[in-house]
Amino acid sequence: MSATSVDRLDLPVDEAVRPRIWLGKGLSARDYLHALARREAAKREFAAPLGEVDALLTPTTATPAIPVNEIDQAGTPAMFTRMVNFLDLCALSLPNGFTRSGLPTSLHIVCKSYDEATALRVGWAYEQATEWQSRRPPGV
């Protein structure tokens, strides 16, 4: 498939995501391989102090839910989920409450790469100890 035919494809990619994808269009193979090497170094640096930790618990997002049209794509609240993706970890998000105005919040259970079993076990234990998964925000 030529570059011209790729440019003409109507891919189902969100308009907010498409510019991020196109940023890589002009990236040289050398720069790409260098970025992959830096990513591997970051993965090792992150994994070292957490070697004996089963799971890292964080909020899923830095803020409660916000309207889609108000999301700042340059500084999105998805910093925790992006970190997980970048470091090749796995994660599970579960409901863990509501703000005073009724917006949902969630717990982010982060585990080592390919350790979905631990994420699911921690999530199951959390759900057994709480009732958040069965609660609904006011008005729903």
GUMAR-97011 format. One record per atom (N, C-alpha, C): x, y, z; atom name. Coordinates in steps of 0.05 Angstrom, whole numbers, padded with zeros to 5 digits. Example, Ala and Ser with C-alpha at 12.3 -4.5 7.8 and 13.67 -1.06 7.14 Angstrom:
<sites>
SITE     px     py     pz vexlum
SITE  00264 -00114  00156      N
SITE  00246 -00090  00156     CA
SITE  00264 -00066  00156      C
SITE  00257 -00045  00142      N
SITE  00273 -00021  00143     CA
SITE  00258  00001  00157      C
</sites>
This chain:
<sites>
SITE     px     py     pz vexlum
SITE  00017 -00023  00000      N
SITE  00000  00000  00000     CA
SITE  00018  00025  00000      C
SITE  00013  00043 -00018      N
SITE  00030  00066 -00020     CA
SITE  00022  00087  00001      C
SITE  00040  00106  00006      N
SITE  00034  00127  00025     CA
SITE  00010  00143  00016      C
SITE  00006  00146 -00010      N
SITE -00016  00161 -00021     CA
SITE -00042  00147 -00014      C
SITE -00043  00121 -00017      N
SITE -00068  00106 -00010     CA
SITE -00073  00106  00020      C
SITE -00052  00106  00036      N
SITE -00056  00108  00065     CA
SITE -00068  00135  00073      C
SITE -00058  00157  00060      N
SITE -00069  00183  00065     CA
SITE -00098  00186  00059      C
SITE -00108  00170  00040      N
SITE -00136  00172  00031     CA
SITE -00154  00154  00048      C
SITE -00144  00137  00065      N
SITE -00161  00120  00081     CA
SITE -00177  00136  00101      C
SITE -00202  00129  00103      N
SITE -00219  00143  00123     CA
SITE -00219  00126  00148      C
SITE -00198  00128  00164      N
SITE -00195  00112  00188     CA
SITE -00213  00122  00210      C
SITE -00226  00104  00225      N
SITE -00243  00113  00247     CA
SITE -00226  00122  00271      C
SITE -00213  00144  00269      N
SITE -00196  00154  00290     CA
SITE -00207  00181  00300      C
SITE -00209  00184  00326      N
SITE -00220  00208  00338     CA
SITE -00204  00232  00328      C
SITE -00218  00254  00323      N
SITE -00205  00278  00313     CA
SITE -00184  00289  00333      C
SITE -00188  00284  00359      N
SITE -00168  00293  00379     CA
SITE -00143  00275  00379      C
SITE -00146  00250  00370      N
SITE -00124  00231  00369     CA
SITE -00108  00233  00343      C
SITE -00122  00238  00321      N
SITE -00109  00239  00295     CA
SITE -00084  00257  00294      C
SITE -00084  00281  00305      N
SITE -00060  00298  00304     CA
SITE -00036  00285  00319      C
SITE -00041  00270  00340      N
SITE -00020  00256  00354     CA
SITE -00007  00234  00337      C
SITE -00024  00221  00322      N
SITE -00014  00200  00304     CA
SITE  00003  00212  00282      C
SITE -00007  00234  00271      N
SITE  00008  00247  00249     CA
SITE  00034  00259  00257      C
SITE  00038  00264  00283      N
SITE  00063  00275  00293     CA
SITE  00086  00256  00286      C
SITE  00081  00230  00284      N
SITE  00101  00211  00278     CA
SITE  00107  00207  00248      C
SITE  00092  00220  00232      N
SITE  00095  00217  00203     CA
SITE  00123  00224  00193      C
SITE  00134  00244  00204      N
SITE  00161  00253  00194     CA
SITE  00184  00242  00211      C
SITE  00178  00224  00229      N
SITE  00199  00213  00247     CA
SITE  00216  00193  00232      C
SITE  00242  00197  00234      N
SITE  00260  00178  00220     CA
SITE  00261  00152  00235      C
SITE  00270  00131  00221      N
SITE  00273  00105  00234     CA
SITE  00293  00107  00257      C
SITE  00314  00122  00253      N
SITE  00334  00125  00274     CA
SITE  00323  00138  00299      C
SITE  00307  00159  00295      N
SITE  00295  00173  00318     CA
SITE  00274  00155  00332      C
SITE  00260  00139  00316      N
SITE  00240  00120  00327     CA
SITE  00254  00099  00344      C
SITE  00276  00088  00334      N
SITE  00290  00068  00350     CA
SITE  00303  00080  00375      C
SITE  00312  00105  00373      N
SITE  00322  00119  00397     CA
SITE  00300  00122  00417      C
SITE  00276  00130  00408      N
SITE  00253  00134  00427     CA
SITE  00246  00107  00440      C
SITE  00246  00085  00425      N
SITE  00241  00059  00436     CA
SITE  00261  00052  00458      C
SITE  00287  00058  00453      N
SITE  00308  00052  00472     CA
SITE  00303  00069  00498      C
SITE  00296  00094  00495      N
SITE  00290  00111  00518     CA
SITE  00266  00100  00534      C
SITE  00246  00090  00519      N
SITE  00222  00078  00532     CA
SITE  00230  00053  00548      C
SITE  00247  00037  00537      N
SITE  00257  00013  00551     CA
SITE  00272  00021  00576      C
SITE  00288  00042  00575      N
SITE  00302  00051  00598     CA
SITE  00283  00062  00619      C
SITE  00262  00076  00611      N
SITE  00242  00086  00630     CA
SITE  00227  00063  00643      C
SITE  00221  00042  00628      N
SITE  00207  00018  00639     CA
SITE  00224  00005  00661      C
SITE  00250  00003  00655      N
SITE  00268 -00009  00675     CA
SITE  00270  00009  00700      C
SITE  00272  00035  00696      N
SITE  00274  00054  00718     CA
SITE  00249  00053  00736      C
SITE  00226  00051  00724      N
SITE  00201  00050  00739     CA
SITE  00198  00023  00753      C
SITE  00206  00001  00740      N
SITE  00202 -00025  00752     CA
SITE  00221 -00031  00775      C
SITE  00244 -00019  00775      N
SITE  00264 -00025  00796     CA
SITE  00253 -00021  00825      C
SITE  00244  00003  00832      N
SITE  00235  00007  00859     CA
SITE  00208 -00007  00866      C
SITE  00194 -00015  00846      N
SITE  00168 -00029  00850     CA
SITE  00170 -00059  00847      C
SITE  00194 -00070  00847      N
SITE  00198 -00098  00842     CA
SITE  00182 -00116  00860      C
SITE  00178 -00110  00885      N
SITE  00164 -00127  00904     CA
SITE  00135 -00118  00908      C
SITE  00126 -00098  00893      N
SITE  00099 -00087  00896     CA
SITE  00081 -00102  00877      C
SITE  00058 -00111  00887      N
SITE  00039 -00125  00870     CA
SITE  00022 -00106  00853      C
SITE  00014 -00084  00865      N
SITE -00003 -00065  00851     CA
SITE  00001 -00037  00861      C
SITE -00001 -00018  00843      N
SITE  00000  00010  00850     CA
SITE -00028  00021  00846      C
SITE -00039  00034  00866      N
SITE -00066  00044  00865     CA
SITE -00065  00075  00862      C
SITE -00078  00085  00841      N
SITE -00080  00113  00836     CA
SITE -00108  00120  00828      C
SITE -00115  00146  00827      N
SITE -00140  00153  00813     CA
SITE -00137  00145  00784      C
SITE -00159  00140  00770      N
SITE -00157  00134  00741     CA
SITE -00150  00160  00726      C
SITE -00162  00181  00734      N
SITE -00156  00207  00722     CA
SITE -00150  00227  00744      C
SITE -00137  00249  00737      N
SITE -00129  00269  00756     CA
SITE -00153  00287  00765      C
SITE -00175  00285  00751      N
SITE -00199  00301  00757     CA
SITE -00223  00283  00754      C
SITE -00246  00291  00766      N
SITE -00270  00276  00760     CA
SITE -00278  00280  00731      C
SITE -00298  00266  00722      N
SITE -00307  00268  00694     CA
SITE -00312  00297  00686      C
SITE -00304  00303  00662      N
SITE -00309  00330  00651     CA
SITE -00322  00327  00624      C
SITE -00338  00347  00615      N
SITE -00350  00344  00589     CA
SITE -00329  00341  00567      C
SITE -00334  00324  00547      N
SITE -00315  00318  00526     CA
SITE -00306  00343  00512      C
SITE -00323  00362  00507      N
SITE -00316  00386  00493     CA
SITE -00298  00405  00510      C
SITE -00295  00399  00535      N
SITE -00277  00416  00553     CA
SITE -00250  00403  00558      C
SITE -00245  00379  00546      N
SITE -00220  00366  00551     CA
SITE -00197  00381  00537      C
SITE -00177  00387  00551      N
SITE -00153  00399  00539     CA
SITE -00135  00376  00530      C
SITE -00134  00372  00504      N
SITE -00119  00349  00493     CA
SITE -00089  00352  00498      C
SITE -00079  00376  00503      N
SITE -00051  00379  00508     CA
SITE -00044  00372  00537      C
SITE -00063  00374  00555      N
SITE -00058  00369  00583     CA
SITE -00081  00352  00595      C
SITE -00088  00331  00581      N
SITE -00110  00314  00589     CA
SITE -00108  00302  00617      C
SITE -00130  00297  00630      N
SITE -00129  00285  00656     CA
SITE -00122  00255  00656      C
SITE -00115  00245  00632      N
SITE -00108  00217  00629     CA
SITE -00079  00211  00635      C
SITE -00066  00228  00651      N
SITE -00037  00224  00656     CA
SITE -00031  00197  00668      C
SITE -00048  00186  00685      N
SITE -00043  00160  00698     CA
SITE -00046  00138  00677      C
SITE -00066  00139  00661      N
SITE -00070  00118  00641     CA
SITE -00049  00119  00619      C
SITE -00041  00143  00612      N
SITE -00019  00145  00592     CA
SITE  00007  00134  00602      C
SITE  00012  00138  00628      N
SITE  00037  00127  00640     CA
SITE  00036  00097  00638      C
SITE  00013  00085  00644      N
SITE  00011  00056  00643     CA
SITE  00016  00046  00614      C
SITE  00004  00059  00595      N
SITE  00008  00051  00567     CA
SITE  00037  00054  00559      C
SITE  00049  00077  00566      N
SITE  00077  00082  00558     CA
SITE  00096  00062  00570      C
SITE  00092  00055  00595      N
SITE  00110  00036  00609     CA
SITE  00102  00007  00605      C
SITE  00083  00002  00588      N
SITE  00075 -00026  00581     CA
SITE  00065 -00042  00605      C
SITE  00051 -00028  00622      N
SITE  00039 -00041  00646     CA
SITE  00011 -00050  00640      C
SITE -00003 -00062  00658      N
SITE -00031 -00067  00655     CA
SITE -00046 -00054  00678      C
SITE -00072 -00049  00673      N
SITE -00087 -00035  00694     CA
SITE -00117 -00041  00691      C
SITE -00130 -00036  00713      N
SITE -00159 -00040  00714     CA
SITE -00171 -00016  00729      C
SITE -00193 -00005  00719      N
SITE -00206  00017  00733     CA
SITE -00233  00008  00743      C
SITE -00239  00016  00768      N
SITE -00264  00009  00781     CA
SITE -00277  00033  00794      C
SITE -00303  00034  00795      N
SITE -00317  00056  00809     CA
SITE -00308  00057  00838      C
SITE -00304  00082  00848      N
SITE -00297  00084  00877     CA
SITE -00310  00108  00890      C
SITE -00330  00119  00878      N
SITE -00344  00141  00891     CA
SITE -00354  00162  00872      C
SITE -00364  00184  00885      N
SITE -00375  00206  00870     CA
SITE -00365  00232  00883      C
SITE -00363  00253  00867      N
SITE -00357  00279  00878     CA
SITE -00382  00289  00892      C
SITE -00380  00312  00905      N
SITE -00403  00324  00919     CA
SITE -00425  00331  00899      C
SITE -00416  00337  00874      N
SITE -00436  00344  00853     CA
SITE -00447  00319  00838      C
SITE -00438  00295  00846      N
SITE -00448  00271  00834     CA
SITE -00433  00260  00811      C
SITE -00409  00271  00805      N
SITE -00393  00260  00783     CA
SITE -00378  00235  00793      C
SITE -00376  00215  00776      N
SITE -00362  00190  00784     CA
SITE -00332  00193  00786      C
SITE -00320  00178  00805      N
SITE -00291  00176  00807     CA
SITE -00284  00147  00805      C
SITE -00259  00141  00801      N
SITE -00252  00113  00799     CA
SITE -00223  00107  00808      C
SITE -00220  00082  00816      N
SITE -00194  00072  00826     CA
SITE -00180  00059  00803      C
SITE -00154  00064  00800      N
SITE -00138  00053  00778     CA
SITE -00118  00033  00791      C
SITE -00121  00008  00785      N
SITE -00103 -00013  00796     CA
SITE -00082 -00019  00774      C
SITE -00058 -00012  00780      N
SITE -00036 -00015  00760     CA
SITE -00018 -00039  00769      C
SITE -00013 -00057  00750      N
SITE  00004 -00081  00756     CA
SITE  00026 -00083  00735      C
SITE  00044 -00101  00740      N
SITE  00066 -00106  00721     CA
SITE  00055 -00114  00694      C
SITE  00072 -00112  00674      N
SITE  00065 -00119  00647     CA
SITE  00054 -00148  00646      C
SITE  00032 -00151  00632      N
SITE  00020 -00177  00628     CA
SITE  00010 -00191  00653      C
SITE  00007 -00176  00675      N
SITE -00002 -00187  00700     CA
SITE -00032 -00181  00705      C
SITE -00048 -00185  00685      N
SITE -00076 -00180  00687     CA
SITE -00089 -00196  00710      C
SITE -00079 -00220  00715      N
SITE -00090 -00237  00736     CA
SITE -00089 -00223  00763      C
SITE -00067 -00210  00769      N
SITE -00064 -00195  00794     CA
SITE -00083 -00171  00795      C
SITE -00084 -00156  00773      N
SITE -00103 -00133  00771     CA
SITE -00131 -00142  00777      C
SITE -00139 -00164  00764      N
SITE -00166 -00174  00768     CA
SITE -00171 -00184  00796      C
SITE -00151 -00197  00808      N
SITE -00155 -00206  00836     CA
SITE -00157 -00183  00855      C
SITE -00140 -00162  00852      N
SITE -00142 -00138  00869     CA
SITE -00169 -00125  00865      C
SITE -00177 -00122  00840      N
SITE -00203 -00110  00834     CA
SITE -00226 -00125  00846      C
SITE -00226 -00152  00844      N
SITE -00247 -00168  00856     CA
SITE -00247 -00165  00886      C
SITE -00224 -00165  00899      N
SITE -00223 -00161  00928     CA
SITE -00234 -00134  00936      C
SITE -00227 -00113  00920      N
SITE -00237 -00086  00926     CA
SITE -00268 -00086  00924      C
SITE -00278 -00098  00903      N
SITE -00307 -00098  00900     CA
SITE -00321 -00114  00922      C
SITE -00308 -00135  00932      N
SITE -00320 -00150  00954     CA
SITE -00321 -00134  00980      C
SITE -00302 -00116  00983      N
SITE -00300 -00100  01007     CA
SITE -00315 -00074  01006      C
SITE -00326 -00066  00982      N
SITE -00340 -00041  00979     CA
SITE -00366 -00046  00964      C
SITE -00382 -00025  00962      N
SITE -00407 -00026  00947     CA
SITE -00408 -00007  00924      C
SITE -00386  00005  00916      N
SITE -00385  00025  00896     CA
SITE -00396  00015  00869      C
SITE -00390 -00010  00862      N
SITE -00398 -00020  00836     CA
SITE -00428 -00021  00833      C
SITE -00443 -00021  00855      N
SITE -00472 -00023  00853     CA
SITE -00486  00004  00857      C
SITE -00471  00024  00864      N
SITE -00483  00051  00868     CA
SITE -00485  00066  00842      C
SITE -00505  00083  00840      N
SITE -00509  00100  00816     CA
SITE -00509  00129  00825      C
SITE -00500  00147  00808      N
SITE -00500  00175  00815     CA
SITE -00529  00185  00817      C
SITE -00533  00207  00831      N
SITE -00560  00218  00834     CA
SITE -00572  00223  00806      C
SITE -00598  00217  00803      N
SITE -00612  00222  00778     CA
SITE -00608  00201  00756      C
SITE -00594  00179  00762      N
SITE -00591  00158  00742     CA
SITE -00607  00134  00749      C
</sites>
